[in-house]
Amino acid sequence: MDGDTEDRLRQTVSQLEQALECRVVIEQAKGYIACLRRIEVGEAFDRIRRYARSHNQTIQSVSRQVVDRHLVL
């Protein structure tokens, strides 16, 4: 395997790790909101998505704020 191939593989692994971490944060936020508000997980995600859209933020950013207890939806 040459250096370019190794670099591409490392980059791909890094991107996949970041995507997984993002997904975990979103799932945690959905679970927290669902439990806190006693609503379905789908409704919790809708709240995150609506808030993100109306405040010009990403779903990941809003989810991180929820998980860090800086935002309650």
The first five atom37 places (N, CA, C, CB, O) and aatype in JSON, in Angstrom:
{
  "aatype": [12, 3, 7, 3, 16, 6, 3, 1, 10, 1, 5, 16, 19, 15, 5, 10, 6, 5, 0, 10, 6, 4, 1, 19, 19, 9, 6, 5, 0, 11, 7, 18, 9, 0, 4, 10, 1, 1, 9, 6, 19, 7, 6, 0, 13, 3, 1, 9, 1, 1, 18, 0, 1, 15, 8, 2, 5, 16, 9, 5, 15, 19, 15, 1, 5, 19, 19, 3, 1, 8, 10, 19, 10],
  "atom_mask": [
    [1, 1, 1, 1, 1],
    [1, 1, 1, 1, 1],
    [1, 1, 1, 0, 1],
    [1, 1, 1, 1, 1],
    [1, 1, 1, 1, 1],
    [1, 1, 1, 1, 1],
    [1, 1, 1, 1, 1],
    [1, 1, 1, 1, 1],
    [1, 1, 1, 1, 1],
    [1, 1, 1, 1, 1],
    [1, 1, 1, 1, 1],
    [1, 1, 1, 1, 1],
    [1, 1, 1, 1, 1],
    [1, 1, 1, 1, 1],
    [1, 1, 1, 1, 1],
    [1, 1, 1, 1, 1],
    [1, 1, 1, 1, 1],
    [1, 1, 1, 1, 1],
    [1, 1, 1, 1, 1],
    [1, 1, 1, 1, 1],
    [1, 1, 1, 1, 1],
    [1, 1, 1, 1, 1],
    [1, 1, 1, 1, 1],
    [1, 1, 1, 1, 1],
    [1, 1, 1, 1, 1],
    [1, 1, 1, 1, 1],
    [1, 1, 1, 1, 1],
    [1, 1, 1, 1, 1],
    [1, 1, 1, 1, 1],
    [1, 1, 1, 1, 1],
    [1, 1, 1, 0, 1],
    [1, 1, 1, 1, 1],
    [1, 1, 1, 1, 1],
    [1, 1, 1, 1, 1],
    [1, 1, 1, 1, 1],
    [1, 1, 1, 1, 1],
    [1, 1, 1, 1, 1],
    [1, 1, 1, 1, 1],
    [1, 1, 1, 1, 1],
    [1, 1, 1, 1, 1],
    [1, 1, 1, 1, 1],
    [1, 1, 1, 0, 1],
    [1, 1, 1, 1, 1],
    [1, 1, 1, 1, 1],
    [1, 1, 1, 1, 1],
    [1, 1, 1, 1, 1],
    [1, 1, 1, 1, 1],
    [1, 1, 1, 1, 1],
    [1, 1, 1, 1, 1],
    [1, 1, 1, 1, 1],
    [1, 1, 1, 1, 1],
    [1, 1, 1, 1, 1],
    [1, 1, 1, 1, 1],
    [1, 1, 1, 1, 1],
    [1, 1, 1, 1, 1],
    [1, 1, 1, 1, 1],
    [1, 1, 1, 1, 1],
    [1, 1, 1, 1, 1],
    [1, 1, 1, 1, 1],
    [1, 1, 1, 1, 1],
    [1, 1, 1, 1, 1],
    [1, 1, 1, 1, 1],
    [1, 1, 1, 1, 1],
    [1, 1, 1, 1, 1],
    [1, 1, 1, 1, 1],
    [1, 1, 1, 1, 1],
    [1, 1, 1, 1, 1],
    [1, 1, 1, 1, 1],
    [1, 1, 1, 1, 1],
    [1, 1, 1, 1, 1],
    [1, 1, 1, 1, 1],
    [1, 1, 1, 1, 1],
    [1, 1, 1, 1, 1]
  ],
  "atom_positions": [
    [[0.86, -1.18, 0.0], [0.0, 0.0, 0.0], [0.9, 1.24, 0.0], [-0.97, 0.0, 1.24], [1.84, 1.33, 0.79]],
    [[0.6, 2.18, -0.89], [1.43, 3.38, -0.95], [0.95, 4.44, 0.04], [1.42, 3.95, -2.38], [-0.09, 4.28, 0.68]],
    [[1.7, 5.51, 0.17], [1.39, 6.56, 1.13], [0.08, 7.26, 0.86], [0.0, 0.0, 0.0], [-0.64, 7.61, 1.79]],
    [[-0.23, 7.47, -0.42], [-1.49, 8.13, -0.76], [-2.69, 7.3, -0.33], [-1.56, 8.41, -2.26], [-3.68, 7.83, 0.18]],
    [[-2.6, 6.01, -0.55], [-3.69, 5.11, -0.16], [-3.87, 5.1, 1.34], [-3.43, 3.68, -0.67], [-4.99, 5.13, 1.84]],
    [[-2.77, 5.06, 2.07], [-2.83, 5.09, 3.54], [-3.44, 6.39, 4.03], [-1.42, 4.9, 4.15], [-4.24, 6.39, 4.96]],
    [[-3.06, 7.49, 3.41], [-3.63, 8.79, 3.8], [-5.13, 8.83, 3.57], [-2.95, 9.93, 3.01], [-5.88, 9.33, 4.41]],
    [[-5.57, 8.3, 2.43], [-7.01, 8.27, 2.13], [-7.75, 7.39, 3.12], [-7.25, 7.77, 0.69], [-8.85, 7.72, 3.56]],
    [[-7.14, 6.26, 3.47], [-7.77, 5.37, 4.45], [-7.88, 6.04, 5.81], [-6.97, 4.06, 4.57], [-8.91, 5.93, 6.48]],
    [[-6.82, 6.72, 6.22], [-6.86, 7.43, 7.52], [-7.93, 8.51, 7.51], [-5.49, 8.06, 7.83], [-8.65, 8.69, 8.49]],
    [[-8.03, 9.22, 6.4], [-9.03, 10.27, 6.28], [-10.44, 9.68, 6.34], [-8.84, 11.06, 4.98], [-11.33, 10.22, 6.99]],
    [[-10.63, 8.57, 5.66], [-11.94, 7.91, 5.66], [-12.3, 7.43, 7.06], [-11.95, 6.73, 4.68], [-13.43, 7.6, 7.51]],
    [[-11.35, 6.83, 7.75], [-11.59, 6.37, 9.12], [-11.94, 7.54, 10.02], [-10.36, 5.63, 9.66], [-12.86, 7.45, 10.83]],
    [[-11.23, 8.63, 9.87], [-11.51, 9.83, 10.67], [-12.92, 10.35, 10.41], [-10.47, 10.92, 10.38], [-13.64, 10.71, 11.34]],
    [[-13.31, 10.4, 9.15], [-14.64, 10.88, 8.8], [-15.73, 9.96, 9.36], [-14.79, 10.99, 7.28], [-16.76, 10.43, 9.84]],
    [[-15.49, 8.66, 9.29], [-16.46, 7.71, 9.84], [-16.57, 7.83, 11.35], [-16.07, 6.28, 9.46], [-17.67, 7.73, 11.9]],
    [[-15.45, 8.04, 12.01], [-15.48, 8.21, 13.47], [-16.26, 9.47, 13.85], [-14.05, 8.29, 14.04], [-17.03, 9.45, 14.8]],
    [[-16.06, 10.54, 13.1], [-16.79, 11.79, 13.37], [-18.28, 11.61, 13.13], [-16.25, 12.92, 12.49], [-19.1, 12.11, 13.9]],
    [[-18.63, 10.9, 12.07], [-20.04, 10.66, 11.78], [-20.69, 9.83, 12.88], [-20.2, 9.95, 10.42], [-21.82, 10.1, 13.29]],
    [[-19.99, 8.83, 13.37], [-20.51, 7.99, 14.44], [-20.69, 8.8, 15.72], [-19.58, 6.8, 14.69], [-21.71, 8.67, 16.4]],
    [[-19.7, 9.63, 16.05], [-19.8, 10.46, 17.24], [-21.0, 11.41, 17.14], [-18.51, 11.26, 17.45], [-21.72, 11.61, 18.11]],
    [[-21.19, 11.98, 15.97], [-22.33, 12.88, 15.73], [-23.63, 12.13, 15.96], [-22.29, 13.46, 14.3], [-24.54, 12.62, 16.63]],
    [[-23.72, 10.94, 15.4], [-24.94, 10.13, 15.53], [-25.23, 9.79, 16.98], [-24.83, 8.85, 14.71], [-26.38, 9.82, 17.41]],
    [[-24.19, 9.47, 17.74], [-24.36, 9.13, 19.15], [-24.93, 10.32, 19.92], [-23.01, 8.69, 19.77], [-25.83, 10.16, 20.74]],
    [[-24.4, 11.5, 19.66], [-24.87, 12.71, 20.34], [-26.34, 12.97, 20.02], [-24.01, 13.94, 19.94], [-27.13, 13.3, 20.9]],
    [[-26.71, 12.81, 18.76], [-28.1, 13.02, 18.35], [-29.02, 12.01, 19.05], [-28.25, 12.9, 16.82], [-30.08, 12.37, 19.54]],
    [[-28.6, 10.76, 19.09], [-29.41, 9.73, 19.76], [-29.55, 10.02, 21.26], [-28.78, 8.34, 19.54], [-30.62, 9.82, 21.83]],
    [[-28.48, 10.47, 21.89], [-28.54, 10.81, 23.31], [-29.53, 11.96, 23.54], [-27.15, 11.19, 23.84], [-30.33, 11.92, 24.47]],
    [[-29.46, 12.96, 22.7], [-30.36, 14.11, 22.84], [-31.81, 13.69, 22.64], [-29.99, 15.22, 21.83], [-32.69, 14.11, 23.39]],
    [[-32.06, 12.86, 21.65], [-33.42, 12.37, 21.41], [-33.93, 11.61, 22.63], [-33.47, 11.47, 20.16], [-35.06, 11.81, 23.07]],
    [[-33.11, 10.74, 23.17], [-33.51, 9.97, 24.34], [-33.77, 10.85, 25.55], [0.0, 0.0, 0.0], [-34.74, 10.64, 26.28]],
    [[-32.92, 11.82, 25.77], [-33.07, 12.73, 26.91], [-34.38, 13.51, 26.8], [-31.88, 13.7, 26.99], [-35.15, 13.59, 27.76]],
    [[-34.63, 14.09, 25.63], [-35.85, 14.86, 25.43], [-37.09, 13.98, 25.56], [-35.84, 15.56, 24.06], [-38.07, 14.36, 26.2]],
    [[-37.04, 12.8, 24.95], [-38.17, 11.87, 25.02], [-38.5, 11.5, 26.45], [-37.88, 10.62, 24.21], [-39.66, 11.46, 26.85]],
    [[-37.47, 11.24, 27.22], [-37.67, 10.87, 28.63], [-38.17, 12.06, 29.44], [-36.36, 10.32, 29.24], [-39.11, 11.95, 30.22]],
    [[-37.53, 13.19, 29.25], [-37.87, 14.39, 30.01], [-39.31, 14.85, 29.74], [-36.9, 15.52, 29.67], [-40.04, 15.21, 30.66]],
    [[-39.7, 14.83, 28.47], [-41.02, 15.32, 28.07], [-42.07, 14.22, 27.96], [-40.92, 16.04, 26.76], [-43.25, 14.5, 27.7]],
    [[-41.64, 12.98, 28.16], [-42.54, 11.82, 28.04], [-43.23, 11.81, 26.69], [-43.59, 11.84, 29.16], [-44.46, 11.74, 26.58]],
    [[-42.39, 11.89, 25.65], [-42.88, 11.87, 24.28], [-42.14, 10.77, 23.51], [-42.7, 13.26, 23.59], [-41.15, 10.22, 24.0]],
    [[-42.62, 10.49, 22.32], [-41.96, 9.51, 21.46], [-40.62, 10.06, 20.96], [-42.87, 9.13, 20.26], [-40.44, 11.27, 20.85]],
    [[-39.71, 9.16, 20.65], [-38.38, 9.56, 20.18], [-38.49, 10.34, 18.87], [-37.49, 8.31, 20.0], [-37.73, 11.28, 18.64]],
    [[-39.41, 9.96, 18.02], [-39.61, 10.68, 16.76], [-40.01, 12.13, 16.99], [0.0, 0.0, 0.0], [-39.55, 13.03, 16.28]],
    [[-40.87, 12.36, 17.96], [-41.28, 13.72, 18.31], [-40.11, 14.49, 18.89], [-42.47, 13.71, 19.3], [-39.95, 15.68, 18.63]],
    [[-39.29, 13.82, 19.68], [-38.1, 14.46, 20.24], [-37.17, 14.93, 19.11], [-37.34, 13.49, 21.19], [-36.64, 16.04, 19.15]],
    [[-36.99, 14.07, 18.1], [-36.15, 14.46, 16.97], [-36.77, 15.62, 16.21], [-35.93, 13.27, 16.03], [-36.06, 16.51, 15.76]],
    [[-38.08, 15.61, 16.05], [-38.75, 16.72, 15.37], [-38.5, 18.03, 16.11], [-40.26, 16.46, 15.26], [-38.31, 19.07, 15.48]],
    [[-38.51, 17.99, 17.43], [-38.24, 19.2, 18.21], [-36.82, 19.7, 17.97], [-38.46, 18.94, 19.71], [-36.59, 20.9, 17.8]],
    [[-35.88, 18.77, 17.95], [-34.48, 19.15, 17.69], [-34.37, 19.77, 16.3], [-33.54, 17.91, 17.8], [-33.76, 20.82, 16.14]],
    [[-34.96, 19.13, 15.31], [-34.88, 19.6, 13.93], [-35.54, 20.97, 13.77], [-35.53, 18.59, 12.99], [-34.98, 21.86, 13.14]],
    [[-36.73, 21.14, 14.35], [-37.42, 22.43, 14.24], [-36.61, 23.54, 14.91], [-38.82, 22.35, 14.88], [-36.48, 24.63, 14.36]],
    [[-36.06, 23.25, 16.09], [-35.26, 24.26, 16.79], [-34.04, 24.62, 15.95], [-34.84, 23.75, 18.19], [-33.71, 25.8, 15.79]],
    [[-33.37, 23.61, 15.42], [-32.17, 23.84, 14.6], [-32.51, 24.73, 13.4], [-31.57, 22.51, 14.13], [-31.79, 25.68, 13.1]],
    [[-33.58, 24.41, 12.72], [-33.97, 25.19, 11.54], [-34.33, 26.63, 11.9], [-35.16, 24.54, 10.82], [-33.9, 27.57, 11.23]],
    [[-35.11, 26.79, 12.96], [-35.57, 28.14, 13.31], [-34.47, 29.01, 13.92], [-36.73, 28.05, 14.27], [-34.6, 30.23, 13.97]],
    [[-33.38, 28.37, 14.39], [-32.28, 29.12, 14.98], [-31.01, 29.04, 14.13], [-31.99, 28.61, 16.38], [-29.92, 29.39, 14.58]],
    [[-31.17, 28.57, 12.89], [-30.07, 28.49, 11.94], [-28.85, 27.75, 12.53], [-29.66, 29.89, 11.49], [-27.72, 28.22, 12.44]],
    [[-29.12, 26.59, 13.12], [-28.08, 25.75, 13.69], [-28.18, 24.36, 13.08], [-28.19, 25.7, 15.24], [-29.18, 24.01, 12.46]],
    [[-27.13, 23.58, 13.27], [-27.18, 22.2, 12.8], [-27.86, 21.33, 13.86], [-25.75, 21.67, 12.49], [-27.9, 21.67, 15.04]],
    [[-28.37, 20.2, 13.4], [-28.97, 19.24, 14.33], [-27.92, 18.77, 15.33], [-29.58, 18.04, 13.57], [-28.22, 18.58, 16.5]],
    [[-26.7, 18.59, 14.86], [-25.62, 18.16, 15.75], [-25.35, 19.2, 16.83], [-24.34, 17.89, 14.94], [-25.16, 18.85, 17.99]],
    [[-25.33, 20.46, 16.46], [-25.07, 21.53, 17.42], [-26.17, 21.6, 18.48], [-24.94, 22.87, 16.69], [-25.88, 21.71, 19.67]],
    [[-27.4, 21.54, 18.04], [-28.52, 21.57, 18.98], [-28.48, 20.34, 19.89], [-29.87, 21.64, 18.22], [-28.69, 20.45, 21.1]],
    [[-28.2, 19.2, 19.31], [-28.12, 17.97, 20.11], [-27.03, 18.06, 21.16], [-27.88, 16.75, 19.21], [-27.22, 17.64, 22.3]],
    [[-25.88, 18.61, 20.78], [-24.78, 18.77, 21.74], [-25.2, 19.68, 22.88], [-23.52, 19.35, 21.03], [-24.87, 19.42, 24.04]],
    [[-25.93, 20.75, 22.58], [-26.4, 21.66, 23.62], [-27.36, 20.95, 24.57], [-27.08, 22.89, 23.0], [-27.33, 21.17, 25.78]],
    [[-28.21, 20.11, 24.01], [-29.16, 19.34, 24.83], [-28.41, 18.38, 25.74], [-30.17, 18.57, 23.94], [-28.67, 18.31, 26.94]],
    [[-27.48, 17.63, 25.16], [-26.72, 16.64, 25.93], [-25.9, 17.32, 27.02], [-25.8, 15.83, 25.0], [-25.76, 16.79, 28.13]],
    [[-25.35, 18.5, 26.72], [-24.56, 19.24, 27.71], [-25.42, 20.02, 28.69], [-23.61, 20.19, 27.0], [-24.9, 20.73, 29.54]],
    [[-26.75, 19.89, 28.57], [-27.73, 20.54, 29.45], [-27.7, 22.06, 29.37], [-27.49, 20.12, 30.87], [-27.98, 22.75, 30.35]],
    [[-27.35, 22.57, 28.17], [-27.37, 24.02, 27.94], [-28.67, 24.44, 27.25], [-26.16, 24.45, 27.09], [-28.95, 25.63, 27.1]],
    [[-29.46, 23.44, 26.85], [-30.69, 23.72, 26.12], [-31.7, 22.65, 26.47], [-30.45, 23.76, 24.59], [-31.4, 21.46, 26.46]],
    [[-32.91, 23.08, 26.78], [-34.0, 22.15, 27.07], [-35.1, 22.42, 26.07], [-34.52, 22.29, 28.55], [-35.59, 23.54, 25.96]],
    [[-35.49, 21.38, 25.34], [-36.54, 21.54, 24.32], [-37.82, 20.87, 24.8], [-36.1, 20.96, 22.96], [-38.82, 20.89, 24.09]]
  ]
}
